[in-house]
């Protein structure tokens, strides 16, 4: 995720495909960290970088400069080897690169009006997608080879999403998600679900990719706010929770599993049997937990749900609790990790487990 503001020291932040490591780009260079320990794994101070993407925990990076010096052009993608400290290959484009995604089979380069799909091993171009103007670089990618999808804005004036099958090299569907333009989108790691938010930022929607249908809607708030990031919890099927950060400084967690159970009970009722499945807006506050002031208001942040566990609580009944580990990177230079515990009654508690300055950590 790139930073549109030049006032913050961090220009971009990203987690790798299994959320075990993360990378940041700054005006001085880029840094790689172990997400579990906070240990600095690698750094290179050679100028400003706007995109730094890791391939799992391998030595391969896809990096793009911020254009503050000729050798770090925003139109040049460099595949970099952290073991040798050398560039493996460079790809040059006519316009600026706004987003990059990788997995073990594909390299995706998103430009402002085109997207290129490459075989990551041979770097042969497999397909080119013409897109609507995408200056912000909005895109989402599911790295699973079994459900490998790319999501891109499909309309410049409303919140439509193009979902493209990266392995089959064909358009999968187009989803009309919102009436106003998109501000954030994310695919679940298995490619089954897509979450979207518009520039209004009041409603977050979750869509079933296979059927191109809306599954749930969640109200983030009444007043407009910019959604900075969305993240599904790791799962083989339906993720348990969805997290969002916004310009208000709050961290939002939406319970998808709880919404399913509520909808199942509704459909078994007389009224529920009369309502079509398309009417599935889960706007009940019980689905929504908020941690206010998780980060300073107005500071761009990027949140990832790194782990979701079912653990027994400390009550005599030892009922199962959903425990989520949520890591945040703030673009003013900090890493924070919260633990969210949601019990069987839907009650939520928060604990700040870790916090440190990303710019002062040394190897």
KEGU-736599 format. One line per 5 residues: number of its first residue (from 1); their letters; for each residue x, y, z of N, C-alpha, C. Coordinates in steps of 0.2 Angstrom, whole numbers, plus 5000, padded with zeros to 4 digits. Example, Ala and Ser with C-alpha at 12.3 -4.5 7.8 and 13.67 -1.06 7.14 Angstrom:
1) AS) 5066/4972/5039/5062/4978/5039/5066/4984/5039; 5064/4989/5035/5068/4995/5036/5064/5000/5039 .
***
This chain:
1) XXXXX) 5004/4994/5000/5000/5000/5000/5004/5006/5000; 5003/5010/4995/5008/5016/4994/5004/5022/4998; 5008/5027/5000/5006/5033/5004/5005/5039/4999; 4999/5042/4999/4998/5048/4995/5001/5054/4998; 5003/5054/5004/5005/5060/5008/5013/5060/5008 .
6) XXXXX) 5016/5065/5007/5023/5066/5008/5025/5068/5015; 5021/5069/5019/5022/5072/5026/5024/5066/5031; 5023/5060/5029/5024/5054/5033/5031/5051/5031; 5035/5048/5035/5041/5045/5034/5040/5039/5030; 5035/5035/5031/5034/5029/5027/5030/5030/5021 .
11) XXXXX) 5033/5028/5015/5029/5029/5009/5025/5023/5006; 5027/5017/5009/5023/5011/5007/5024/5006/5013; 5019/5001/5013/5020/4996/5018/5016/4990/5015; 5019/4984/5016/5015/4978/5013/5018/4972/5018; 5013/4967/5019/5015/4960/5022/5016/4955/5016 .
16) XXXXX) 5020/4950/5017/5020/4945/5012/5014/4940/5012; 5014/4935/5008/5008/4931/5007/5006/4927/5013; 5010/4926/5017/5007/4922/5023/5008/4926/5030; 5009/4933/5029/5009/4938/5034/5014/4936/5040; 5020/4933/5038/5025/4931/5042/5030/4937/5042 .
21) XXXXX) 5031/4941/5037/5035/4946/5036/5032/4952/5033; 5035/4958/5034/5032/4964/5031/5038/4968/5029; 5036/4973/5024/5041/4977/5021/5038/4985/5022; 5043/4989/5022/5041/4996/5022/5046/5000/5017; 5044/5005/5014/5048/5009/5010/5048/5016/5013 .
26) XXXXX) 5053/5019/5013/5054/5026/5016/5058/5031/5011; 5059/5037/5012/5062/5041/5008/5070/5040/5008; 5072/5035/5012/5079/5033/5012/5081/5027/5009; 5075/5022/5009/5077/5015/5006/5071/5011/5008; 5072/5005/5009/5067/5000/5012/5070/4995/5017 .
31) XXXXX) 5065/4992/5021/5067/4988/5027/5062/4982/5027; 5065/4976/5029/5061/4970/5029/5061/4968/5036; 5055/4966/5039/5055/4964/5046/5051/4957/5047; 5053/4953/5052/5050/4947/5054/5044/4950/5058; 5038/4948/5056/5031/4950/5059/5030/4947/5066 .
36) XXXXX) 5033/4941/5067/5032/4938/5074/5037/4941/5079; 5043/4943/5077/5047/4945/5082/5049/4953/5082; 5047/4956/5076/5049/4963/5075/5056/4964/5073; 5060/4958/5072/5067/4959/5070/5068/4961/5063; 5073/4966/5063/5074/4969/5056/5079/4963/5052 .
41) XXXXX) 5076/4961/5046/5079/4956/5043/5084/4959/5037; 5082/4964/5034/5086/4967/5029/5084/4974/5028; 5089/4978/5026/5088/4985/5024/5093/4988/5019; 5091/4992/5015/5095/4995/5010/5093/5003/5009; 5098/5007/5011/5097/5014/5010/5100/5017/5004 .
46) XXXXX) 5096/5017/4999/5099/5019/4992/5094/5024/4989; 5089/5027/4993/5084/5031/4990/5077/5029/4991; 5072/5033/4989/5065/5033/4991/5062/5027/4987; 5058/5023/4990/5054/5018/4987/5047/5018/4988; 5043/5018/4983/5035/5018/4984/5032/5011/4984 .
51) XXXXX) 5035/5006/4981/5032/4999/4981/5038/4994/4984; 5037/4990/4988/5041/4985/4990/5037/4979/4992; 5037/4973/4988/5033/4967/4988/5038/4961/4989; 5036/4957/4994/5040/4951/4995/5036/4945/4992; 5040/4940/4991/5038/4933/4988/5039/4929/4994 .
56) XXXXX) 5033/4928/4998/5033/4924/5004/5040/4926/5008; 5044/4921/5010/5050/4923/5014/5056/4921/5010; 5055/4922/5003/5061/4921/4999/5065/4927/4999; 5071/4926/4995/5075/4932/4994/5073/4937/4989; 5067/4935/4985/5065/4939/4980/5061/4945/4982 .
61) XXXXX) 5062/4951/4979/5058/4957/4981/5056/4960/4974; 5050/4963/4974/5048/4967/4968/5048/4975/4971; 5052/4979/4968/5053/4986/4971/5052/4991/4966; 5050/4997/4967/5049/5002/4963/5051/5009/4966; 5055/5013/4963/5057/5019/4966/5052/5024/4966 .
66) XXXXX) 5053/5029/4970/5048/5035/4971/5050/5041/4966; 5055/5040/4962/5057/5045/4957/5061/5051/4959; 5063/5050/4965/5067/5056/4967/5074/5056/4964; 5076/5051/4961/5083/5051/4957/5082/5047/4951; 5086/5048/4946/5085/5045/4939/5085/5037/4940 .
71) XXXXX) 5089/5034/4944/5090/5027/4945/5084/5024/4948; 5080/5028/4951/5074/5025/4955/5067/5028/4952; 5067/5027/4945/5061/5029/4942/5055/5025/4944; 5049/5029/4945/5043/5025/4946/5040/5021/4940; 5043/5022/4935/5041/5018/4929/5046/5012/4928 .
76) XXXXX) 5050/5010/4933/5054/5004/4932/5053/5000/4938; 5052/4993/4936/5051/4988/4941/5058/4984/4942; 5060/4983/4948/5066/4980/4949/5065/4973/4953; 5067/4968/4950/5067/4961/4954/5073/4961/4958; 5073/4961/4964/5079/4962/4968/5080/4956/4972 .
81) XXXXX) 5087/4953/4973/5089/4948/4977/5092/4950/4983; 5089/4949/4989/5091/4951/4995/5098/4947/4998; 5099/4941/4995/5104/4937/4997/5111/4940/4994; 5110/4942/4988/5116/4945/4984/5116/4952/4984; 5111/4955/4986/5110/4963/4986/5111/4965/4979 .
86) XXXXX) 5109/4961/4974/5109/4964/4967/5102/4963/4964; 5101/4967/4958/5095/4967/4954/5096/4961/4950; 5090/4957/4949/5090/4951/4945/5088/4953/4938; 5083/4958/4938/5080/4959/4931/5076/4966/4932; 5076/4970/4927/5072/4976/4927/5067/4976/4922 .
91) XXXXX) 5061/4979/4923/5056/4980/4918/5054/4987/4918; 5054/4990/4912/5053/4997/4911/5046/4998/4908; 5042/5004/4910/5036/5005/4907/5035/5012/4905; 5030/5014/4901/5029/5021/4899/5026/5025/4904; 5022/5023/4909/5019/5027/4914/5021/5024/4921 .
96) XXXXX) 5019/5027/4926/5021/5025/4933/5017/5019/4935; 5021/5015/4939/5018/5009/4942/5015/5011/4948; 5009/5009/4949/5005/5011/4955/5004/5005/4960; 5005/4999/4957/5004/4993/4962/5007/4987/4959; 5010/4982/4963/5013/4976/4961/5011/4970/4965 .
101) XXXXX) 5009/4964/4962/5008/4958/4966/5012/4953/4963; 5013/4948/4968/5017/4942/4966/5015/4936/4969; 5015/4930/4966/5015/4924/4969/5020/4919/4966; 5019/4913/4967/5025/4908/4964/5024/4907/4957; 5018/4909/4954/5017/4908/4947/5017/4915/4943 .
106) XXXXX) 5015/4920/4946/5013/4926/4942/5016/4932/4945; 5017/4937/4941/5019/4944/4943/5014/4949/4940; 5011/4953/4943/5006/4957/4941/5009/4965/4942; 5009/4968/4937/5011/4975/4937/5005/4980/4935; 5003/4984/4940/4997/4988/4938/5000/4995/4937 .
111) XXXXX) 4998/4998/4931/4999/5005/4929/4993/5009/4930; 4993/5015/4928/4987/5019/4929/4981/5017/4924; 4983/5015/4918/4977/5013/4914/4978/5006/4911; 4983/5002/4913/4985/4996/4910/4987/4991/4916; 4986/4985/4915/4989/4980/4920/4992/4974/4916 .
116) XXXXX) 4998/4972/4918/5002/4967/4914/5002/4961/4919; 5001/4955/4916/5001/4949/4919/5008/4945/4916; 5012/4943/4920/5018/4940/4918/5019/4933/4921; 5022/4928/4918/5025/4922/4921/5031/4924/4925; 5031/4923/4932/5036/4926/4936/5043/4922/4935 .
121) XXXXX) 5043/4916/4932/5049/4913/4931/5052/4915/4924; 5048/4915/4919/5051/4917/4912/5051/4925/4911; 5046/4928/4915/5045/4935/4914/5042/4937/4907; 5039/4931/4904/5035/4932/4898/5028/4935/4899; 5026/4940/4895/5020/4943/4896/5014/4939/4894 .
126) XXXXX) 5010/4937/4898/5004/4933/4897/4998/4936/4895; 4997/4942/4897/4991/4946/4896/4991/4953/4898; 4987/4957/4894/4987/4964/4896/4980/4966/4897; 4978/4970/4902/4971/4972/4904/4971/4979/4904; 4966/4982/4899/4965/4989/4899/4960/4991/4905 .
131) XXXXX) 4962/4996/4909/4958/4998/4915/4956/5005/4914; 4951/5007/4919/4949/5014/4920/4955/5017/4923; 4956/5024/4923/4961/5027/4926/4961/5025/4934; 4967/5023/4936/4968/5020/4943/4974/5024/4946; 4974/5030/4947/4980/5034/4950/4982/5031/4957 .
136) XXXXX) 4977/5029/4961/4978/5027/4968/4981/5020/4968; 4981/5017/4962/4983/5010/4962/4979/5005/4966; 4973/5006/4966/4968/5001/4970/4968/4995/4966; 4970/4989/4970/4970/4983/4967/4970/4978/4973; 4968/4972/4972/4968/4966/4977/4970/4960/4973 .
141) XXXXX) 4973/4955/4977/4976/4949/4974/4975/4944/4979; 4973/4938/4977/4973/4932/4981/4979/4927/4978; 4984/4926/4983/4990/4922/4980/4989/4915/4979; 4983/4912/4982/4982/4905/4981/4982/4903/4974; 4985/4898/4972/4985/4895/4965/4979/4892/4963 .
146) XXXXX) 4975/4890/4968/4968/4887/4967/4963/4892/4966; 4964/4898/4969/4959/4903/4968/4962/4910/4967; 4966/4910/4961/4971/4916/4960/4967/4921/4956; 4965/4926/4960/4961/4932/4957/4964/4938/4958; 4963/4943/4953/4965/4950/4953/4959/4954/4953 .
151) XXXXX) 4958/4959/4958/4952/4963/4958/4955/4971/4956; 4951/4974/4952/4953/4981/4949/4947/4985/4949; 4947/4992/4950/4941/4996/4948/4939/4995/4941; 4932/4995/4940/4930/4994/4933/4926/5000/4931; 4925/5005/4935/4922/5011/4933/4925/5017/4937 .
156) XXXXX) 4926/5022/4933/4929/5028/4937/4924/5032/4941; 4917/5031/4940/4912/5036/4943/4908/5032/4948; 4908/5025/4948/4905/5021/4953/4909/5015/4955; 4907/5012/4961/4911/5007/4964/4910/5000/4961; 4912/4999/4954/4912/4993/4951/4919/4989/4951 .
161) XXXXX) 4919/4983/4952/4925/4979/4952/4926/4974/4947; 4931/4974/4943/4933/4969/4938/4937/4963/4942; 4934/4957/4942/4938/4951/4945/4941/4947/4939; 4947/4946/4939/4951/4943/4933/4954/4937/4936; 4953/4931/4933/4957/4925/4935/4964/4925/4932 .
166) XXXXX) 4969/4925/4936/4976/4926/4934/4979/4920/4931; 4976/4914/4934/4979/4908/4931/4976/4906/4924; 4969/4907/4924/4966/4905/4917/4967/4911/4912; 4969/4917/4914/4970/4923/4910/4963/4925/4907; 4958/4925/4911/4952/4928/4908/4948/4931/4913 .
171) XXXXX) 4943/4936/4911/4939/4939/4916/4934/4935/4919; 4933/4935/4925/4929/4931/4929/4922/4934/4930; 4922/4940/4932/4915/4943/4933/4916/4951/4934; 4911/4954/4934/4911/4961/4936/4906/4962/4942; 4908/4965/4947/4903/4966/4953/4902/4973/4954 .
176) XXXXX) 4895/4975/4954/4893/4982/4956/4893/4982/4964; 4898/4985/4967/4898/4985/4974/4896/4991/4977; 4897/4997/4974/4895/5003/4978/4892/5008/4972; 4889/5013/4975/4886/5019/4970/4892/5024/4969; 4896/5025/4973/4902/5030/4973/4908/5026/4972 .
181) XXXXX) 4913/5029/4969/4920/5026/4968/4923/5022/4974; 4927/5017/4972/4930/5013/4977/4936/5017/4981; 4937/5015/4987/4943/5018/4991/4947/5012/4993; 4944/5006/4994/4948/5000/4996/4945/4994/4994; 4949/4989/4993/4947/4982/4992/4952/4977/4994 .
186) XXXXX) 4949/4971/4995/4954/4966/4997/4951/4959/4996; 4954/4954/4993/4952/4947/4992/4955/4943/4998; 4950/4938/5000/4953/4933/5005/4958/4929/5002; 4963/4926/5006/4969/4923/5003/4967/4917/4999; 4961/4914/4999/4959/4909/4995/4955/4911/4989 .
191) XXXXX) 4954/4917/4988/4951/4920/4983/4943/4919/4983; 4940/4917/4988/4933/4916/4988/4929/4922/4990; 4932/4927/4993/4928/4933/4995/4932/4939/4994; 4928/4944/4992/4930/4951/4991/4927/4956/4995; 4931/4960/4999/4928/4965/5003/4929/4972/4999 .
196) XXXXX) 4924/4977/5000/4925/4983/4996/4923/4989/5001; 4925/4995/5000/4923/5001/5003/4923/5006/4998; 4918/5011/4998/4918/5016/4993/4921/5023/4996; 4922/5028/4993/4924/5034/4995/4920/5037/5001; 4914/5035/5001/4910/5037/5007/4912/5034/5014 .
201) XXXXX) 4914/5028/5013/4917/5024/5019/4912/5023/5024; 4906/5023/5023/4901/5021/5028/4899/5014/5028; 4899/5011/5022/4897/5004/5022/4903/5000/5019; 4904/4994/5022/4909/4989/5019/4905/4983/5017; 4906/4981/5011/4903/4975/5008/4907/4969/5007 .
206) XXXXX) 4904/4963/5008/4908/4957/5006/4904/4953/5001; 4908/4951/4996/4905/4948/4990/4908/4941/4989; 4904/4936/4987/4906/4929/4985/4908/4930/4978; 4915/4928/4977/4918/4929/4970/4915/4924/4965; 4914/4918/4967/4912/4913/4963/4905/4915/4960 .
211) XXXXX) 4900/4918/4963/4894/4919/4961/4893/4927/4959; 4898/4931/4961/4898/4938/4959/4892/4941/4963; 4891/4939/4969/4885/4941/4973/4887/4944/4980; 4883/4949/4982/4885/4952/4988/4882/4947/4994; 4886/4946/4999/4885/4942/5004/4883/4945/5010 .
216) XXXXX) 4887/4951/5012/4885/4954/5018/4887/4962/5017; 4884/4966/5021/4885/4973/5022/4886/4975/5029; 4891/4979/5030/4892/4981/5037/4893/4989/5037; 4890/4992/5042/4890/4999/5043/4896/5001/5047; 4901/5004/5045/4907/5006/5048/4905/5012/5053 .
221) XXXXX) 4901/5017/5050/4899/5023/5054/4894/5027/5050; 4892/5032/5054/4887/5036/5050/4890/5042/5046; 4895/5044/5048/4899/5050/5045/4904/5047/5040; 4905/5050/5034/4910/5048/5030/4917/5048/5033; 4921/5043/5030/4928/5042/5033/4932/5039/5027 .
226) XXXXX) 4938/5040/5026/4942/5037/5021/4944/5030/5024; 4943/5024/5021/4945/5018/5023/4952/5017/5020; 4957/5016/5025/4964/5015/5023/4965/5008/5021; 4962/5003/5024/4964/4996/5023/4959/4991/5025; 4958/4986/5022/4954/4980/5023/4958/4974/5024 .
231) XXXXX) 4956/4969/5028/4960/4963/5029/4955/4957/5031; 4955/4952/5028/4951/4946/5030/4956/4942/5035; 4953/4938/5039/4957/4934/5043/4959/4928/5039; 4964/4924/5040/4966/4918/5037/4961/4913/5038; 4960/4909/5032/4955/4904/5032/4955/4900/5026 .
236) XXXXX) 4953/4894/5027/4953/4889/5021/4946/4890/5017; 4941/4892/5021/4934/4894/5018/4932/4901/5019; 4927/4902/5023/4925/4908/5025/4929/4911/5031; 4932/4917/5030/4936/4920/5036/4931/4921/5042; 4934/4921/5048/4929/4922/5054/4928/4930/5054 .
241) XXXXX) 4933/4934/5053/4932/4941/5054/4935/4945/5048; 4933/4951/5048/4936/4956/5043/4938/4962/5047; 4944/4965/5046/4946/4971/5049/4947/4977/5044; 4946/4983/5047/4946/4989/5043/4949/4995/5047; 4954/4999/5044/4956/5005/5047/4954/5011/5043 .
246) XXXXX) 4953/5017/5046/4950/5022/5043/4954/5029/5045; 4952/5034/5042/4955/5041/5044/4953/5043/5051; 4948/5040/5054/4946/5042/5060/4951/5040/5066; 4955/5035/5064/4960/5032/5069/4957/5026/5072; 4951/5024/5070/4948/5018/5074/4950/5011/5070 .
251) XXXXX) 4950/5006/5073/4951/4999/5071/4944/4996/5071; 4941/4993/5066/4935/4990/5066/4936/4983/5064; 4932/4979/5068/4932/4971/5067/4925/4969/5066; 4923/4966/5060/4917/4963/5058/4917/4956/5059; 4912/4953/5062/4912/4945/5063/4908/4942/5057 .
256) XXXXX) 4911/4939/5053/4907/4936/5047/4904/4930/5049; 4907/4926/5053/4904/4919/5056/4897/4921/5060; 4897/4926/5064/4891/4928/5067/4886/4930/5063; 4888/4934/5057/4883/4936/5053/4879/4930/5049; 4883/4925/5048/4880/4919/5045/4875/4915/5049 .
261) XXXXX) 4877/4915/5056/4873/4911/5060/4866/4915/5061; 4867/4922/5061/4861/4926/5062/4856/4925/5056; 4860/4925/5050/4856/4925/5044/4852/4918/5043; 4856/4913/5046/4853/4906/5046/4847/4906/5050; 4847/4909/5056/4841/4909/5061/4836/4913/5057 .
266) XXXXX) 4837/4918/5054/4832/4922/5051/4829/4918/5045; 4833/4915/5041/4830/4911/5036/4825/4905/5038; 4826/4903/5044/4822/4898/5047/4816/4900/5050; 4815/4907/5051/4809/4910/5053/4804/4911/5048; 4798/4913/5049/4793/4914/5044/4795/4920/5040 .
271) XXXXX) 4797/4926/5043/4798/4932/5040/4804/4930/5035; 4809/4927/5038/4816/4925/5034/4814/4921/5028; 4809/4917/5028/4808/4913/5022/4805/4917/5017; 4802/4923/5019/4799/4927/5013/4804/4932/5011; 4810/4933/5014/4815/4938/5011/4820/4934/5007 .
276) XXXXX) 4822/4937/5001/4827/4934/4997/4833/4935/4999; 4838/4930/4997/4845/4930/5000/4849/4936/4998; 4846/4940/4993/4850/4946/4991/4849/4951/4996; 4844/4951/5000/4843/4956/5006/4847/4953/5012; 4853/4954/5012/4858/4951/5017/4862/4956/5020 .
281) XXXXX) 4860/4963/5021/4864/4968/5024/4864/4967/5031; 4870/4965/5034/4870/4963/5041/4872/4970/5045; 4868/4974/5046/4869/4980/5049/4868/4980/5057; 4867/4974/5060/4866/4974/5067/4873/4976/5070; 4873/4980/5075/4879/4982/5079/4883/4976/5082 .
286) XXXXX) 4879/4971/5083/4882/4965/5086/4888/4962/5082; 4888/4963/5075/4893/4961/5071/4899/4965/5071; 4899/4971/5074/4904/4976/5073/4907/4978/5080; 4914/4977/5080/4917/4979/5086/4922/4985/5084; 4923/4990/5088/4927/4996/5087/4932/4997/5092 .
291) XXXXX) 4938/4998/5090/4944/5000/5095/4945/5008/5093; 4942/5012/5097/4943/5019/5095/4951/5021/5097; 4953/5026/5093/4960/5029/5094/4965/5023/5094; 4964/5018/5090/4969/5013/5089/4976/5016/5086; 4975/5021/5082/4981/5025/5079/4978/5032/5079 .
296) XXXXX) 4983/5037/5079/4981/5044/5078/4976/5046/5072; 4971/5050/5073/4967/5051/5068/4970/5055/5063; 4969/5053/5056/4972/5056/5051/4978/5053/5048; 4981/5049/5052/4987/5045/5050/4985/5039/5046; 4988/5038/5041/4987/5033/5036/4989/5026/5040 .
301) XXXXX) 4985/5021/5040/4987/5015/5043/4985/5009/5038; 4989/5003/5040/4988/4997/5036/4987/4992/5041; 4982/4988/5041/4981/4983/5046/4980/4976/5042; 4983/4971/5046/4982/4964/5043/4980/4959/5049; 4976/4955/5048/4974/4950/5053/4979/4944/5052 .
306) XXXXX) 4984/4944/5056/4989/4939/5055/4987/4932/5057; 4982/4931/5062/4981/4925/5065/4974/4925/5068; 4970/4920/5068/4964/4919/5071/4963/4912/5074; 4962/4912/5081/4962/4906/5085/4956/4905/5089; 4954/4899/5090/4948/4897/5094/4951/4895/5101 .
311) XXXXX) 4951/4898/5106/4954/4896/5113/4948/4896/5118; 4950/4893/5123/4945/4892/5129/4946/4898/5133; 4941/4902/5135/4941/4907/5140/4942/4905/5147; 4943/4910/5152/4945/4908/5159/4939/4907/5163; 4933/4907/5160/4927/4906/5164/4926/4899/5166 .
316) XXXXX) 4922/4897/5171/4921/4890/5173/4918/4886/5167; 4915/4889/5162/4912/4885/5156/4917/4883/5151; 4923/4887/5151/4928/4887/5146/4926/4887/5139; 4921/4892/5138/4918/4893/5132/4924/4895/5127; 4923/4894/5120/4928/4895/5115/4927/4903/5114 .
321) XXXXX) 4933/4906/5113/4934/4913/5112/4937/4914/5105; 4935/4918/5101/4939/4920/5095/4944/4925/5096; 4950/4923/5095/4956/4927/5097/4959/4929/5090; 4959/4936/5089/4963/4938/5083/4969/4942/5084; 4974/4941/5081/4980/4945/5081/4980/4950/5075 .
326) XXXXX) 4980/4956/5077/4979/4961/5071/4985/4966/5072; 4989/4966/5066/4995/4970/5066/4994/4976/5062; 4996/4982/5064/4995/4988/5061/5002/4992/5059; 5003/4994/5054/5008/4999/5052/5005/5006/5051; 5008/5011/5055/5006/5017/5054/5011/5021/5049 .
331) XXXXX) 5009/5025/5045/5014/5029/5040/5018/5034/5044; 5017/5035/5050/5021/5040/5054/5027/5036/5057; 5027/5029/5056/5033/5025/5057/5032/5020/5063; 5026/5018/5065/5026/5013/5070/5022/5007/5068; 5024/5002/5072/5021/4995/5072/5017/4994/5078 .
336) XXXXX) 5011/4992/5077/5007/4990/5083/5003/4984/5082; 5003/4980/5087/4999/4973/5087/4994/4973/5093; 4988/4972/5091/4982/4971/5095/4980/4964/5095; 4978/4962/5101/4974/4955/5102/4967/4957/5103; 4962/4954/5099/4955/4955/5100/4952/4949/5102 .
341) XXXXX) 4949/4948/5108/4945/4942/5110/4938/4943/5110; 4934/4939/5106/4927/4940/5105/4924/4933/5108; 4920/4934/5113/4917/4928/5117/4911/4926/5114; 4908/4921/5116/4902/4918/5113/4896/4923/5114; 4896/4928/5118/4891/4933/5118/4892/4939/5114 .
346) XXXXX) 4897/4938/5110/4899/4944/5106/4902/4950/5109; 4904/4949/5115/4908/4954/5119/4915/4954/5117; 4918/4960/5116/4925/4960/5114/4930/4964/5119; 4936/4961/5119/4941/4965/5123/4947/4966/5119; 4951/4971/5120/4957/4973/5116/4963/4973/5121 .
351) XXXXX) 4968/4971/5118/4975/4972/5122/4980/4974/5117; 4984/4979/5118/4990/4981/5114/4996/4977/5117; 4998/4972/5112/5003/4967/5114/5010/4970/5112; 5011/4974/5107/5017/4976/5105/5017/4983/5102; 5022/4987/5102/5022/4993/5099/5030/4995/5098 .
356) XXXXX) 5032/4997/5092/5039/4999/5092/5040/5004/5086; 5045/5008/5086/5046/5012/5080/5050/5009/5075; 5047/5009/5069/5050/5005/5063/5056/5008/5060; 5057/5014/5062/5063/5018/5059/5069/5018/5063; 5068/5016/5069/5074/5016/5074/5077/5009/5075 .
361) XXX) 5073/5004/5073/5076/4997/5074/5082/4996/5070; 5087/4992/5073/5093/4991/5070/5094/4983/5070; 5098/4981/5065/5100/4974/5065/5105/4972/5070 .
***
